Amino acid sequence: MRSRIYSIVLAALIVVPALSGQQPEEAAAAPVPSQIISARKVFISNAGADIASQSSFKRAGEPNQAFNHFYSAMRGWGRYELVSTPGEADLVLELRFTAPMYVDGTLPFFEPQFGLNILDAKTHFLLWNLTVPVGGALREKTWVKNFDHGLDTLMDDLKNLTARPVASAEPVKK
């Protein structure tokens, strides 16, 4: 009986808008804080890695792998001047690498991910956050491929963010 009710509700959700000729309204892209677009200098902060990730990086012989590779990618991009202190910066990019554990049925698994907080250097206010998954791996070659893909995705997300419209102070319509 319950599945029949769900089927009727699902059909109504599909059929009713189609009958009325209405299409769901697409949400406009939210504007990006102007500090992100106008910034010229950034300080990259190493927020580290959780215990599971840190021990894996140490075993691989590169305890700062996430930070080093992100810093290199930022330098190669050239969009921002990288500075050595937060006081010189317009933005602080706070990078972290975590592998939170989830349970699927009875088996736990880890979901490695990059996290990037973008902060206003003057107010220390969080302006934006990006989180990108990195596929786990048992083999070193697969891990390197997945890690590089995750870093590339993080950089692409950051580049796309800086290409979006700037936030404006629009009056609220009544």
C-alpha positions in Angstrom: 0.0 0.0 0.0 2.8 2.4 0.9 4.6 1.9 -2.4 1.4 2.6 -4.3 1.0 5.9 -2.4 4.6 6.8 -3.3 4.0 6.0 -6.9 0.9 8.2 -7.0 2.8 11.1 -5.4 5.7 10.7 -7.8 3.4 10.7 -10.8 1.7 13.8 -9.5 5.0 15.6 -9.1 5.9 14.8 -12.7 2.5 15.2 -14.4 1.1 18.3 -12.8 3.9 20.7 -13.8 3.9 19.2 -17.3 0.1 19.8 -17.6 0.4 23.4 -16.5 3.3 24.0 -19.0 5.5 25.4 -16.2 9.1 24.6 -16.2 11.1 24.7 -12.9 12.9 28.0 -12.5 16.6 27.8 -12.8 18.5 29.4 -10.0 20.9 32.1 -11.0 24.5 31.7 -10.0 25.1 33.5 -6.7 27.6 36.3 -6.9 31.1 35.9 -5.6 32.4 38.3 -2.8 34.3 41.1 -4.5 37.4 40.4 -2.3 38.0 37.1 -4.2 37.8 38.8 -7.6 39.7 42.0 -6.8 42.5 40.3 -4.7 46.0 40.5 -6.1 48.0 38.9 -3.3 47.3 35.7 -1.4 48.9 33.9 1.5 48.5 30.1 1.4 48.0 28.6 4.8 48.6 25.0 5.6 45.7 23.8 7.8 47.3 20.3 7.7 45.7 16.9 7.4 43.8 14.7 9.7 45.5 11.7 11.4 44.6 9.1 8.8 45.8 11.3 5.9 48.9 12.6 7.7 50.1 9.0 8.5 49.6 8.0 4.9 51.6 11.0 3.6 54.4 10.3 6.1 54.6 6.6 4.9 54.8 7.9 1.3 57.7 10.1 2.4 56.0 13.4 1.7 54.2 14.6 4.8 53.2 18.0 3.2 52.2 16.5 -0.1 48.8 18.3 -0.3 50.2 21.7 0.6 53.3 21.4 -1.6 51.3 20.3 -4.7 48.6 23.0 -4.1 51.2 25.7 -3.7 53.0 24.6 -6.9 49.7 24.6 -8.8 48.9 28.1 -7.5 52.3 29.4 -8.5 51.9 27.9 -12.0 48.4 29.5 -12.4 49.8 33.0 -11.9 46.4 34.6 -11.1 47.5 35.8 -7.7 50.9 36.9 -6.3 51.9 34.5 -3.5 53.1 36.3 -0.4 55.0 35.0 2.6 52.9 36.6 5.4 49.1 37.0 5.9 49.7 40.7 6.6 50.8 41.3 3.0 47.8 39.4 1.6 44.4 40.4 0.3 43.1 36.8 0.8 44.2 33.8 2.9 43.7 30.4 1.2 43.6 27.8 3.9 44.2 24.3 2.6 43.4 21.1 4.5 43.3 17.4 3.5 41.1 15.0 5.4 39.8 11.5 5.0 36.6 11.3 7.0 35.4 7.8 7.8 31.9 6.7 6.8 30.1 3.4 7.4 28.4 1.7 4.4 26.3 -1.1 5.9 28.9 -2.7 8.2 32.1 -1.7 6.4 33.9 1.5 7.2 35.6 3.4 4.4 37.5 6.6 4.1 36.6 9.5 1.7 39.8 11.5 1.1 39.2 15.2 0.2 40.7 18.6 -0.3 39.2 21.5 1.5 39.9 25.1 0.8 38.7 28.0 2.9 39.0 31.4 1.3 39.3 34.1 4.0 39.5 37.9 3.8 43.0 38.6 5.2 41.9 41.9 6.9 38.7 40.8 8.6 39.5 37.0 8.9 36.0 36.4 7.7 35.3 33.2 5.7 34.3 34.2 2.2 34.0 30.9 0.5 34.7 27.2 0.9 35.6 24.6 -1.7 35.6 20.8 -1.0 36.7 18.3 -3.6 36.8 14.5 -3.2 39.9 12.5 -4.0 39.3 8.8 -4.8 40.9 6.4 -2.4 43.3 3.8 -3.7 45.2 0.7 -2.6 48.0 1.0 -5.2 50.5 3.9 -5.2 50.1 4.5 -8.9 46.3 4.8 -8.5 46.7 7.0 -5.5 48.9 9.4 -7.4 46.4 9.5 -10.3 43.5 10.2 -8.0 45.4 12.8 -5.9 46.4 14.7 -9.1 42.8 14.5 -10.4 41.5 15.9 -7.1 44.0 18.7 -7.1 43.2 19.5 -10.7 39.5 19.6 -9.8 40.2 21.9 -6.9 42.1 24.3 -9.1 39.4 24.2 -11.8 36.8 25.0 -9.1 38.9 28.0 -7.9 39.4 29.2 -11.4 35.7 29.0 -12.1 34.9 30.8 -8.9 37.1 33.7 -9.8 35.4 34.0 -13.2 31.9 34.4 -11.8 30.1 37.7 -11.3 31.0 39.9 -8.3 28.6 40.3 -5.4 26.7 43.6 -5.5 24.6 45.3 -2.9 21.2 45.0 -4.6 18.2 46.4 -2.9 15.7 43.9 -1.7 12.6 43.8 -3.9 9.3 43.9 -2.1 
